[in-house]
């Protein structure tokens, strides 16, 4: 009964997001103390061995799992992911403390930073903080059942290195490593994808033009275009960016408007090296004025997929931009419903789960009411909106914030899903959804 209560009670008022560590740690520490789990987190001695005292070892293992579970569900999704390989509550706690003490300027992401500059910056920090051995390792990581002490040390350093890699690589790079939970694999994946290649001498003719766009010097850029008009649609950087891609990331709205007027609809469909259209880039940076300008000329961009995960712009806005809710609202109002249907792609389910995580419940609920079958569809991480809602409920001490979800769940339109099990095709999701009703109650 204690395990059930501890795993389903709210421990913190807000999940850990990196900026609220002090309040989060105090609240969670008090919760663990109330449930007699704090001794596991702050233990100074090694856990009892089963060969010496089997009963004591089992009791410790049970409390460790309970404490680790509460730490995990009290973290935001991105932070929880980096500690997913840690099996010790104490190591998880200590690792999160170190993560939240890292100065932000160490891992500030930039979508325009070159791969070489990024690797040099991270490598310097890794070497200074004894993390480089994790990234450059030539042997497989230790296993917990083989060498527990070595695994604990590795899992902590892996989480620290992985967090820095993920948070510093930029929103247009993150999807390539979003599902990788080992720092070395993430590092090697990025190296394989973005390692420097021979310089394309053809790009040298655009170097001044690119700089003018980057610095907001439209007069000079326009003068260049008058002598070489085809440059308006050319890929002028090693990232495969057009001048419009660069102007968007640089934040020069006036230049974006000028370039859009000069470009054809086909020009606007051009994707950069990472598979992003100019509207996908607008969704990343959250500039609504730029997006309106582009959509007025080329509405089809609303349904063109971006990146390796193939997300349409409205979903990109919620997936990789923590301040993208207003952009998402605008794009949602412009996006056709058919592009969010579950039979077409993962975009509908992903939009709802990202809206739930962003606490944009009105958009999530609106789409669910229009397409109820999305409740049990899977997003790009393999999670359904119902499961996302259940996870979010752990972060609240009261169900009041989710009261309108209860009304929707009990609505007759939603119950129609469960009268057609073979049409929905997944009994597991029906069982999980009924459990969620119990969680929200």
C-alpha positions in Angstrom: 0.0 0.0 0.0 2.9 2.4 0.7 4.4 1.8 -2.7 1.1 2.5 -4.4 0.7 5.8 -2.5 4.2 7.0 -3.0 4.2 6.3 -6.7 0.9 8.1 -7.4 1.1 11.1 -5.1 2.4 14.5 -6.2 5.9 15.2 -4.8 6.6 18.6 -6.3 4.6 21.6 -7.5 6.5 21.8 -10.8 8.6 19.2 -12.5 12.4 19.9 -12.7 13.2 22.0 -15.8 16.7 23.1 -14.9 15.8 26.6 -13.6 13.8 25.6 -10.6 16.2 23.2 -8.9 16.2 24.9 -5.4 12.5 24.7 -4.9 12.2 21.3 -6.6 14.9 19.7 -4.4 13.4 21.1 -1.2 10.0 19.8 -2.1 11.2 16.4 -3.2 13.5 16.0 -0.3 10.6 16.6 2.1 8.5 14.1 0.2 11.2 11.4 0.4 11.7 12.1 4.1 8.0 11.7 4.8 8.0 8.3 3.0 11.1 7.2 4.7 13.2 7.2 1.5 15.6 10.0 2.1 18.2 7.7 3.7 18.5 5.9 0.4 19.3 9.2 -1.4 21.8 10.5 1.0 23.4 7.2 2.0 27.1 7.3 2.7 27.6 3.5 2.9 27.4 0.9 0.2 24.0 -1.0 0.0 23.8 -4.3 1.8 24.8 -7.4 -0.2 22.3 -10.2 -0.6 24.9 -12.8 0.4 25.4 -11.1 3.7 21.9 -10.2 4.6 19.2 -11.1 2.0 16.3 -9.5 3.8 18.2 -6.2 4.3 19.3 -6.2 0.6 15.7 -6.7 -0.6 14.4 -3.9 1.6 17.1 -1.6 0.3 16.4 -2.5 -3.3 12.7 -1.8 -2.8 13.3 1.6 -1.2 15.9 2.5 -3.9 13.4 1.7 -6.7 10.7 3.8 -5.0 13.0 6.8 -4.5 14.3 6.5 -8.0 10.8 6.4 -9.4 9.8 9.6 -7.5 12.9 11.4 -8.8 12.2 10.3 -12.4 8.5 11.3 -12.5 9.4 14.7 -10.8 11.6 15.6 -13.7 10.7 17.2 -17.0 10.8 14.8 -20.0 14.2 16.0 -21.4 15.9 15.8 -18.0 14.3 12.5 -17.1 15.7 11.1 -20.3 19.3 11.8 -19.6 19.1 9.9 -16.2 17.2 7.0 -17.7 20.2 4.6 -17.5 20.9 5.4 -13.8 19.7 2.6 -11.5 20.6 4.2 -8.1 18.4 6.9 -6.5 21.5 8.4 -4.9 23.4 8.7 -8.2 20.3 10.2 -9.9 19.9 12.8 -7.2 23.6 13.7 -7.2 23.7 13.9 -11.0 20.7 16.2 -11.2 22.3 18.5 -8.6 25.5 18.7 -10.8 23.5 19.2 -14.0 21.6 22.1 -12.5 24.8 23.8 -11.3 26.3 23.9 -14.8 26.4 27.5 -16.0 24.0 28.0 -19.0 26.7 29.7 -21.0 28.5 26.3 -21.2 25.7 24.7 -23.2 23.9 27.6 -24.8 22.6 26.3 -28.1 23.0 28.1 -31.4 21.5 27.0 -34.7 24.2 28.8 -36.6 27.3 27.6 -34.7 29.5 25.4 -36.9 30.1 21.8 -36.0 33.8 22.4 -35.5 33.3 25.3 -33.1 30.7 23.2 -31.2 32.9 20.2 -30.8 35.8 22.3 -29.7 33.6 24.1 -27.1 32.2 20.8 -25.7 35.5 18.9 -25.8 37.2 21.6 -23.7 34.5 21.4 -21.0 34.5 17.6 -21.1 38.3 17.4 -20.6 38.3 20.1 -17.8 35.6 18.1 -15.9 36.8 14.5 -16.5 34.0 13.6 -18.9 36.0 13.2 -22.1 36.7 9.5 -21.4 33.0 8.8 -21.7 32.8 10.3 -25.2 36.0 8.9 -26.6 35.7 5.4 -25.0 36.6 2.5 -27.3 35.1 -0.2 -25.1 31.5 -0.9 -24.3 30.1 0.7 -21.1 30.1 -1.5 -17.9 26.9 -3.5 -17.1 25.2 -3.1 -13.6 25.2 -6.9 -13.1 28.9 -7.2 -14.0 30.6 -4.3 -12.1 28.1 -2.3 -10.1 30.5 0.3 -8.8 32.0 0.9 -12.3 28.5 1.1 -13.8 27.4 3.7 -11.2 30.4 5.9 -12.0 29.8 5.5 -15.7 26.0 6.2 -15.6 26.6 9.5 -13.7 29.2 10.7 -16.1 27.2 9.5 -19.1 24.2 11.5 -17.9 26.2 14.7 -17.5 27.9 14.4 -20.9 24.6 13.5 -22.6 22.8 16.4 -21.1 25.4 18.9 -22.3 25.4 17.4 -25.8 21.6 17.4 -26.1 21.1 20.9 -24.7 23.9 22.5 -26.7 23.4 21.2 -30.2 20.6 23.5 -31.3 16.9 22.8 -32.0 17.5 21.8 -35.7 20.1 19.3 -34.7 18.5 17.8 -31.6 16.1 15.4 -33.6 19.1 13.4 -34.8 20.0 12.4 -31.2 16.6 12.8 -29.5 16.2 9.1 -28.8 19.9 8.2 -28.0 20.6 7.7 -24.2 24.4 7.2 -24.4 26.7 10.2 -24.7 29.2 8.4 -26.9 26.6 7.3 -29.4 25.1 10.8 -29.5 28.5 12.3 -30.1 29.4 9.7 -32.8 26.1 10.2 -34.5 26.6 13.9 -34.8 30.2 13.4 -36.0 29.0 11.1 -38.7 26.2 13.5 -39.8 28.1 16.8 -39.6 31.8 16.1 -39.8 33.5 18.7 -42.0 33.7 17.9 -45.7 35.8 19.4 -48.4 35.0 23.1 -48.9 32.7 23.6 -51.9 34.5 26.3 -53.8 31.3 27.4 -55.4 30.1 28.7 -52.0 32.9 31.3 -51.8 31.1 33.6 -54.3 28.3 33.9 -51.7 30.4 34.6 -48.6 29.9 38.4 -48.7 26.2 38.0 -49.5 25.8 35.6 -46.7 27.5 38.0 -44.2 25.3 40.9 -45.4 22.1 38.8 -44.8 23.4 37.7 -41.4 24.2 41.2 -40.3 21.0 42.7 -41.6 22.6 44.8 -44.4 19.8 44.6 -46.9 21.1 47.4 -49.2 24.3 45.5 -49.8 22.5 42.1 -50.1 20.0 43.6 -52.6 22.8 45.1 -54.6 24.4 41.6 -54.9 21.1 40.1 -56.0 20.8 42.7 -58.7 24.0 41.4 -60.2 23.3 37.7 -59.5 19.5 37.1 -59.3 19.7 33.3 -59.0 21.4 33.8 -55.6 17.9 34.4 -54.1 17.2 30.7 -54.3 20.8 29.3 -54.0 22.1 27.3 -51.1 24.7 29.7 -49.9 26.1 28.0 -46.8 27.6 24.7 -45.7 24.3 24.0 -43.9 22.5 24.1 -47.2 20.7 27.3 -46.2 19.2 29.8 -48.6 19.4 33.5 -47.8 15.9 33.3 -46.5 16.8 30.5 -44.0 19.7 32.7 -42.8 17.6 35.8 -42.4 15.0 33.9 -40.4 17.5 32.6 -37.9 19.2 36.0 -37.7 15.8 37.6 -36.9 15.7 40.2 -39.7 12.0 40.5 -40.5 12.5 43.2 -43.1 14.9 41.1 -45.1 12.6 38.1 -44.8 9.8 40.2 -46.4 12.0 41.4 -49.2 13.3 38.0 -50.0 9.9 36.4 -50.0 8.7 39.0 -52.6 11.6 38.0 -54.8 11.2 34.2 -54.5 8.8 31.9 -56.3 6.6 29.3 -54.5 9.0 26.6 -55.6 11.9 28.6 -54.2 10.1 28.7 -50.8 9.8 24.9 -50.7 13.6 24.5 -50.7 14.9 22.6 -47.6 18.2 23.0 -45.9 20.7 20.2 -45.2 18.6 19.2 -42.2 15.4 18.9 -44.1 13.8 22.2 -42.9 11.8 24.6 -45.1 11.7 28.3 -44.3 8.4 27.9 -42.6 9.8 25.1 -40.5 12.6 27.5 -39.5 10.0 30.1 -38.5 8.3 27.6 -36.3 11.7 26.9 -34.6 12.4 30.6 -33.9 8.7 31.5 -33.1 8.4 34.6 -35.3 4.7 34.9 -36.3 5.2 37.9 -38.5 7.7 36.1 -40.7 5.5 33.0 -40.9 2.5 35.1 -42.0 4.5 36.6 -44.8 5.6 33.2 -46.0 2.2 31.5 -45.8 0.5 34.3 -47.7 2.7 33.4 -50.7 3.0 29.6 -50.2 0.3 27.9 -48.1 1.4 24.4 -49.0 4.4 24.8 -46.7 1.9 24.3 -43.8 1.7 20.6 -44.8 5.4 20.0 -45.9 7.3 17.9 -43.3 10.5 19.0 -41.7 13.6 17.2 -40.4 14.2 13.5 -40.1 11.2 13.0 -37.9 9.0 14.6 -40.6 7.0 17.1 -38.6 4.8 19.7 -40.1 5.4 23.3 -39.0 2.6 23.5 -36.4 4.1 20.5 -34.6 7.7 21.8 -34.9 6.6 25.0 -33.1 5.6 23.0 -30.0 8.3 20.3 -30.2 11.6 22.3 -30.2 10.6 25.8 -29.0 9.8 26.2 -25.3 8.2 29.6 -26.1 6.4 28.4 -29.3 2.9 28.3 -28.0 1.7 31.5 -29.7 3.3 30.4 -32.9 1.6 27.1 -32.6 -1.8 28.7 -32.0 -1.3 30.7 -35.2 -0.1 27.8 -37.3 -2.9 25.6 -35.9 -5.5 28.1 -37.1 -4.0 27.9 -40.6 -3.4 24.1 -40.8 -5.9 21.8 -42.5 -7.4 19.1 -40.2 -6.6 16.4 -42.7 -2.8 17.0 -42.1 -3.3 16.0 -38.4 -5.3 12.9 -38.9 -3.8 9.7 -37.3 -4.0 7.6 -40.4 -1.9 10.1 -42.3 1.1 10.6 -39.9 2.3 10.9 -36.4 1.8 14.7 -36.5 -1.7 14.8 -34.9 -0.7 12.7 -31.9 2.6 14.5 -31.6 0.9 17.9 -31.6 -1.4 16.9 -28.8 1.3 15.4 -26.6 3.5 18.4 -27.1 0.6 20.7 -26.3 -0.1 18.8 -23.1 3.6 19.1 -22.1 3.5 22.9 -22.9 0.2 23.2 -20.9 -1.6 24.5 -24.0 -4.6 22.3 -23.0 -7.1 24.3 -25.1 -5.4 23.4 -28.3 -4.9 19.7 -27.3 -8.6 19.5 -26.3 -9.8 21.2 -29.4 -8.0 18.7 -31.7 -9.1 15.8 -29.5 -12.8 16.9 -29.8 -12.5 17.1 -33.5 -10.6 13.8 -33.9 -11.2 11.6 -30.8 -9.3 8.7 -32.3 -6.1 10.7 -31.7 -6.4 10.0 -28.0 -4.8 6.5 -28.5 -2.7 7.3 -31.5 1.1 7.3 -31.0 3.4 10.3 -31.4 7.0 10.2 -32.7 8.3 8.9 -29.3 5.7 6.1 -29.2 3.5 7.7 -26.6 -0.2 8.4 -26.8 -1.9 11.6 -25.7 -3.7 9.7 -22.9 -0.3 8.5 -21.5 1.1 12.0 -21.7 -1.8 13.3 -19.8 -1.3 10.6 -17.1 2.3 11.5 -16.7 1.5 15.2 -16.4 -1.0 14.5 -13.6 1.9 13.5 -11.3 3.2 17.0 -11.3 0.1 18.5 -9.7 -0.9 18.2 -6.0 -4.6 18.5 -7.1 -6.6 17.3 -10.1 -8.3 20.7 -10.5 -6.0 21.7 -13.3 -7.2 18.7 -15.3 -10.9 18.8 -14.5 -11.9 19.6 -18.1 -10.0 16.5 -19.3 -12.2 14.4 -17.0 -15.3 15.9 -18.7 -13.9 15.1 -22.1 -12.9 11.5 -21.2 -16.4 10.7 -19.9 -18.0 12.3 -23.0 -20.1 9.9 -25.0 -18.1 10.8 -28.2 -15.0 9.4 -26.6 -16.7 6.3 -25.2 -17.5 5.4 -28.8 -13.8 4.6 -29.2 -14.2 1.8 -26.7 -17.3 0.3 -28.4 -15.2 -0.5 -31.5 -12.1 -2.3 -30.1 -11.3 -4.0 -33.3 -11.6 -0.9 -35.3 -9.2 0.9 -33.0 -7.1 -2.3 -33.1 -5.3 -2.1 -29.7 -6.7 -3.6 -26.5 -3.6 -2.5 -24.6 -4.4 1.2 -25.2 -8.0 0.7 -24.0 -6.7 -0.9 -20.8 -4.2 1.9 -20.3 -6.8 4.6 -20.9 -9.1 3.1 -18.3 -6.2 3.2 -15.8 -5.7 6.9 -16.6 -9.3 7.7 -15.7 -8.5 6.3 -12.3 -5.3 8.4 -12.0 -7.2 11.6 -12.8 -9.9 10.8 -10.3 
